Amino acid sequence: MLNYLLGLFSNDLAIDLGTASTLIYVKGKGIVSNEPSVVAVRKDGRGKRVLAVGTEAKAMLGKTPGNITAIRPLKDGVIADFEITEEMLKYFIAKVHNRKLLVRPRIIIGVPSGITQVEKRAVKESAYSAGAGEVYLIEEPMAAAIGAGLPITEPSANMIVDIGGGTSEIAVISLAGIVQAKSIRIGGDRFDEAIVQFIKRKFNLSIGTGVAERIKHTLGLSTNADNIGHSMQIKGSNLVTGVPATIDLQGSEIREALNEPVNALIEAVKQVLETTPPELAADMVDKGIVLAGGGALIKGLDAILREETGLPITIADDPLTCVVKGAGMALDNIKLLREVTIPN
């Protein structure tokens, strides 16, 4: 009964500190916050001052006057701006605890599997400075596999491909351990950038990453047959005349635009499969690969992976929340927490 009551009043948090979005899971309540990892900062004679965080700050991206900058403090899944990450974490932690700054929660944070010791220390220090009492780190593919409901403690292969904003994490998991893994710095941001550059080259049109993101989710990677008559109208600035212009973009053109990052992802998946022990590789013929992360929602990506690997491909239920859910489930189960977190 005492444990039940402690659970009810627990301040424990699981955080998916992503390049694109930060999600927070509170023990006993589930996911309570899902906001963009963006901070708007004003620079004046007194230095930097945080103006807005999350959704409000993302709305300012690309639209701010000279003295205000909208910053994404994480790049490729790791901290690029320590000070701003700390401010962002403080804001999110205070928000979920109703601004009770005296609370010092236990926090578990998802990190890329290829993270260095220096990057690990930066994440932990940011969390401690933001008010954490204890900090645990869990590799994102492990958290995603738990969140996707895979039986990770069993002696069989569970393969997960977690495509985030900054990185894609590919891992084969068995007996609560990562047998083979690869982290590549290709994710949703790289896809958006590829679309921006393609439209610049082909149409002499300059668009923002927000428009590229909409194109990616609307047109996706469907085959040419799927894309007959499938197009969308996009607006941007003509690079020759400087005047706003509108073009019709065909679905098949986006497949062409995303060739390079998609091929790099396929290559990384194949490398992990090639280096997996044969006994576990045999399991994957039936079980296949599970896709998680925002990139799993790109239309047609599952079909391309199925075609290239010859394995069954499943998209996790609610792929965007797999990492934070899995980290939260580990926090709820002390035995699992000890098995899956990164040792200090």
C-alpha positions as CSV (number, residue, x, y, z in Angstrom):
1,M,0.0,0.0,0.0
2,L,2.8,2.4,0.9
3,N,4.5,1.7,-2.5
4,Y,1.2,2.4,-4.2
5,L,0.8,5.8,-2.4
6,L,4.5,6.7,-3.1
7,G,3.8,5.9,-6.8
8,L,0.7,8.2,-6.8
9,F,2.8,11.1,-5.5
10,S,5.9,10.3,-7.4
11,N,7.7,13.0,-9.3
12,D,9.7,10.6,-11.5
13,L,10.0,11.7,-15.1
14,A,11.0,10.0,-18.4
15,I,12.3,12.4,-21.0
16,D,12.8,11.8,-24.7
17,L,15.1,14.7,-25.4
18,G,14.8,14.8,-29.2
19,T,16.3,17.0,-31.8
20,A,12.8,17.9,-33.1
21,S,10.6,17.4,-30.0
22,T,10.9,16.8,-26.3
23,L,8.3,14.4,-24.7
24,I,7.8,14.0,-21.0
25,Y,6.2,11.0,-19.2
26,V,5.3,11.3,-15.6
27,K,5.0,8.2,-13.5
28,G,1.4,7.3,-12.9
29,K,0.1,9.9,-15.4
30,G,1.6,8.9,-18.8
31,I,2.8,11.4,-21.4
32,V,2.1,14.9,-20.1
33,S,4.1,17.1,-22.5
34,N,5.1,16.9,-26.2
35,E,6.6,20.2,-27.5
36,P,9.2,21.2,-30.1
37,S,12.8,21.3,-28.9
38,V,13.1,25.0,-29.7
39,V,14.0,28.0,-27.5
40,A,13.5,31.7,-28.6
41,V,16.3,33.9,-27.2
42,R,16.7,37.7,-27.2
43,K,20.2,39.0,-27.3
44,D,20.8,42.5,-25.8
45,G,23.5,44.3,-23.9
46,R,22.9,42.0,-20.9
47,G,23.5,38.8,-22.9
48,K,20.9,36.1,-23.8
49,R,17.4,36.1,-22.3
50,V,14.9,33.2,-23.0
51,L,11.7,34.6,-24.4
52,A,9.8,31.4,-25.2
53,V,10.2,27.6,-25.2
54,G,8.5,24.8,-27.1
55,T,5.4,25.4,-29.3
56,E,5.5,29.2,-28.8
57,A,9.2,29.3,-29.8
58,K,8.7,27.0,-32.9
59,A,6.1,29.4,-34.2
60,M,8.9,32.1,-34.3
61,L,11.4,29.9,-36.4
62,G,12.4,31.9,-39.5
63,K,10.2,34.8,-38.6
64,T,12.2,36.7,-35.9
65,P,13.8,40.2,-36.0
66,G,17.6,40.5,-35.8
67,N,17.9,40.5,-32.0
68,I,15.7,37.5,-31.4
69,T,16.9,34.0,-32.4
70,A,14.9,30.7,-32.4
71,I,17.4,28.1,-31.4
72,R,17.3,24.3,-31.6
73,P,19.7,23.4,-28.8
74,L,20.1,19.7,-29.9
75,K,21.7,18.7,-33.1
76,D,21.9,15.1,-34.5
77,G,20.4,13.8,-31.2
78,V,23.0,15.4,-28.9
79,I,23.4,18.7,-27.1
80,A,24.8,21.5,-29.2
81,D,24.1,24.3,-26.8
82,F,24.5,23.3,-23.2
83,E,23.1,26.5,-21.6
84,I,20.0,26.7,-23.7
85,T,19.3,22.9,-23.3
86,E,19.4,23.5,-19.5
87,E,17.0,26.4,-19.8
88,M,14.7,24.3,-21.9
89,L,14.7,21.3,-19.5
90,K,14.1,23.7,-16.5
91,Y,11.0,25.0,-18.3
92,F,9.6,21.6,-19.2
93,I,10.3,20.1,-15.7
94,A,8.8,23.2,-13.9
95,K,5.8,23.0,-16.3
96,V,4.9,19.4,-15.6
97,H,5.4,19.9,-11.8
98,N,3.2,23.0,-11.8
99,R,6.2,25.2,-11.3
100,K,7.1,23.6,-8.0
101,L,10.8,24.2,-8.3
102,L,11.7,22.5,-5.0
103,V,10.8,19.2,-6.5
104,R,13.9,17.2,-7.4
105,P,12.6,14.3,-9.5
106,R,14.3,11.0,-10.6
107,I,14.7,11.4,-14.4
108,I,15.5,8.9,-17.1
109,I,16.5,10.3,-20.5
110,G,16.7,8.6,-23.9
111,V,20.1,9.1,-25.7
112,P,21.5,7.9,-29.1
113,S,23.3,4.5,-28.9
114,G,26.4,6.0,-30.4
115,I,26.7,8.7,-27.8
116,T,30.2,9.6,-26.5
117,Q,31.3,9.9,-22.8
118,V,31.5,13.7,-23.2
119,E,28.0,13.8,-24.6
120,K,26.6,11.6,-21.9
121,R,28.1,13.9,-19.2
122,A,26.6,16.9,-21.0
123,V,23.1,15.3,-20.9
124,K,23.4,14.4,-17.2
125,E,24.8,17.7,-16.1
126,S,22.0,19.6,-18.0
127,A,19.4,17.4,-16.2
128,Y,21.0,17.9,-12.7
129,S,21.3,21.7,-13.4
130,A,17.7,21.8,-14.4
131,G,16.6,20.3,-11.0
132,A,16.9,16.5,-11.2
133,G,17.6,14.5,-8.1
134,E,18.9,11.3,-9.9
135,V,19.6,10.9,-13.6
136,Y,19.6,7.6,-15.6
137,L,20.3,7.3,-19.3
138,I,18.8,4.7,-21.6
139,E,19.7,4.1,-25.2
140,E,16.9,5.2,-27.5
141,P,16.6,2.0,-29.5
142,M,16.2,0.0,-26.2
143,A,13.6,2.5,-24.9
144,A,11.8,2.4,-28.3
145,A,11.7,-1.4,-28.3
146,I,10.2,-1.4,-24.8
147,G,7.7,1.3,-25.8
148,A,6.7,-0.7,-28.9
149,G,5.9,-3.7,-26.7
150,L,8.7,-6.0,-28.0
151,P,9.6,-8.9,-25.7
152,I,13.2,-7.6,-25.1
153,T,14.0,-9.9,-22.1
154,E,13.4,-13.1,-24.1
155,P,16.3,-15.0,-25.8
156,S,15.2,-14.0,-29.3
157,A,15.9,-11.2,-31.8
158,N,14.0,-8.0,-31.6
159,M,15.0,-5.5,-34.3
160,I,14.0,-1.9,-34.0
161,V,14.7,1.1,-36.4
162,D,13.9,4.3,-34.5
163,I,14.0,7.3,-37.0
164,G,14.1,10.5,-35.0
165,G,14.6,14.1,-36.0
166,G,18.4,14.1,-35.8
167,T,19.4,10.4,-35.8
168,S,18.2,7.0,-36.8
169,E,18.9,4.2,-34.3
170,I,19.1,0.6,-35.6
171,A,19.4,-2.2,-33.0
172,V,19.0,-5.9,-32.5
173,I,18.0,-6.6,-28.9
174,S,18.0,-10.0,-27.1
175,L,17.9,-10.8,-23.3
176,A,17.5,-7.1,-22.4
177,G,20.8,-6.2,-24.1
178,I,21.8,-4.6,-27.4
179,V,23.5,-7.3,-29.5
180,Q,24.2,-5.2,-32.5
181,A,23.5,-1.5,-33.1
182,K,24.2,1.5,-35.4
183,S,23.4,5.1,-34.9
184,I,23.5,7.3,-38.0
185,R,23.0,11.1,-38.1
186,I,20.2,10.9,-40.6
187,G,16.7,11.6,-39.5
188,G,13.7,13.8,-40.2
189,D,15.8,17.0,-40.4
190,R,18.1,15.5,-43.0
191,F,15.0,14.5,-45.1
192,D,13.6,18.1,-44.8
193,E,17.0,19.6,-45.8
194,A,17.1,17.2,-48.9
195,I,13.7,18.5,-50.0
196,V,14.7,22.1,-49.5
197,Q,17.8,21.6,-51.6
198,F,16.0,19.6,-54.3
199,I,13.3,22.3,-54.8
200,K,16.1,25.0,-54.9
201,R,18.0,23.1,-57.6
202,K,15.0,22.0,-59.7
203,F,12.6,24.9,-59.4
204,N,14.8,27.9,-58.3
205,L,12.4,28.2,-55.4
206,S,13.4,28.8,-51.8
207,I,11.2,27.2,-49.1
208,G,11.6,26.9,-45.3
209,T,12.0,23.6,-43.4
210,G,8.4,23.9,-42.2
211,V,7.1,23.7,-45.7
212,A,9.6,20.8,-46.5
213,E,8.2,18.9,-43.4
214,R,4.6,19.3,-44.8
215,I,5.7,18.0,-48.2
216,K,7.4,15.0,-46.6
217,H,4.3,14.0,-44.6
218,T,1.8,14.7,-47.5
219,L,3.6,13.2,-50.4
220,G,5.9,10.7,-48.7
221,L,7.9,8.0,-50.6
222,S,5.1,6.3,-52.5
223,T,5.9,4.5,-55.7
224,N,5.4,6.2,-59.1
225,A,2.2,4.1,-59.6
226,D,0.8,5.4,-56.3
227,N,1.7,8.9,-57.2
228,I,-0.3,9.3,-60.4
229,G,-2.2,12.6,-60.0
230,H,-0.7,12.9,-56.4
231,S,0.6,16.4,-56.0
232,M,0.5,19.4,-53.8
233,Q,0.9,23.2,-54.3
234,I,3.7,24.9,-52.5
235,K,4.7,28.5,-52.1
236,G,8.1,30.0,-51.8
237,S,10.4,32.7,-53.0
238,N,11.7,32.6,-56.6
239,L,15.6,32.7,-56.3
240,V,15.9,34.6,-59.7
241,T,13.3,37.3,-59.3
242,G,13.0,37.3,-55.5
243,V,9.2,37.4,-55.9
244,P,6.9,34.9,-54.0
245,A,5.9,32.1,-56.4
246,T,3.7,28.9,-56.4
247,I,4.5,25.5,-58.0
248,D,2.8,22.1,-58.3
249,L,5.0,19.4,-56.8
250,Q,4.5,15.7,-57.9
251,G,4.8,12.9,-55.4
252,S,7.3,11.0,-57.6
253,E,9.7,14.1,-57.4
254,I,9.9,13.7,-53.6
255,R,11.0,10.1,-54.0
256,E,13.9,11.5,-56.1
257,A,14.6,14.3,-53.6
258,L,14.9,11.8,-50.7
259,N,17.0,9.1,-52.5
260,E,20.3,9.9,-50.8
261,P,19.1,9.9,-47.1
262,V,16.8,6.9,-47.7
263,N,19.6,4.9,-49.3
264,A,21.9,5.7,-46.3
265,L,19.2,4.4,-43.9
266,I,18.8,1.2,-46.0
267,E,22.6,0.7,-46.0
268,A,22.8,1.1,-42.2
269,V,19.9,-1.4,-41.7
270,K,21.7,-3.9,-44.0
271,Q,25.0,-3.5,-42.1
272,V,23.3,-4.3,-38.8
273,L,21.6,-7.3,-40.3
274,E,24.9,-8.6,-41.8
275,T,26.7,-8.4,-38.5
276,T,23.9,-10.0,-36.4
277,P,24.7,-13.6,-35.2
278,P,23.1,-16.2,-37.4
279,E,20.8,-17.7,-34.7
280,L,19.3,-14.2,-34.1
281,A,19.2,-13.4,-37.8
282,A,17.0,-16.5,-38.3
283,D,14.4,-15.2,-35.8
284,M,14.0,-12.0,-37.9
285,V,12.8,-13.9,-40.9
286,D,9.5,-14.4,-39.0
287,K,9.5,-11.4,-36.6
288,G,10.9,-8.8,-39.0
289,I,11.7,-5.2,-38.2
290,V,9.7,-2.7,-36.2
291,L,9.8,1.0,-37.1
292,A,9.5,3.7,-34.5
293,G,10.0,7.5,-34.3
294,G,8.5,10.3,-36.4
295,G,10.2,8.9,-39.6
296,A,8.2,5.7,-39.4
297,L,5.2,7.8,-40.4
298,I,6.7,8.8,-43.8
299,K,4.4,7.2,-46.3
300,G,6.0,4.4,-48.3
301,L,9.2,4.1,-46.2
302,D,8.0,0.7,-44.8
303,A,7.4,-0.6,-48.3
304,I,10.9,0.4,-49.5
305,L,12.5,-1.3,-46.4
306,R,10.4,-4.4,-47.0
307,E,11.5,-4.5,-50.7
308,E,15.2,-3.9,-49.8
309,T,15.6,-6.4,-46.9
310,G,13.0,-9.0,-47.8
311,L,11.8,-9.0,-44.1
312,P,8.4,-8.2,-42.7
313,I,8.2,-4.5,-41.6
314,T,5.8,-3.3,-38.9
315,I,5.1,0.2,-37.8
316,A,4.8,0.5,-34.0
317,D,1.5,1.8,-32.5
318,D,2.0,5.6,-32.0
319,P,5.7,5.5,-33.2
320,L,6.3,9.1,-32.0
321,T,6.0,8.2,-28.4
322,C,7.8,4.8,-28.2
323,V,11.0,6.1,-26.7
324,V,9.4,8.1,-23.9
325,K,6.9,5.4,-23.2
326,G,9.6,2.8,-23.0
327,A,11.8,4.9,-20.7
328,G,8.7,5.5,-18.5
329,M,8.0,1.8,-18.4
330,A,11.7,1.2,-17.3
331,L,11.2,3.8,-14.6
332,D,8.2,1.9,-13.3
333,N,10.0,-1.4,-13.1
334,I,13.2,-1.2,-11.0
335,K,14.5,-4.6,-12.1
336,L,14.2,-3.6,-15.8
337,L,15.6,-0.2,-15.0
338,R,18.8,-1.8,-13.7
339,E,19.1,-4.1,-16.7
340,V,18.6,-1.5,-19.5
341,T,20.1,1.8,-18.3
342,I,23.6,2.8,-19.3
343,P,26.1,2.2,-16.4
344,N,27.6,5.3,-14.8
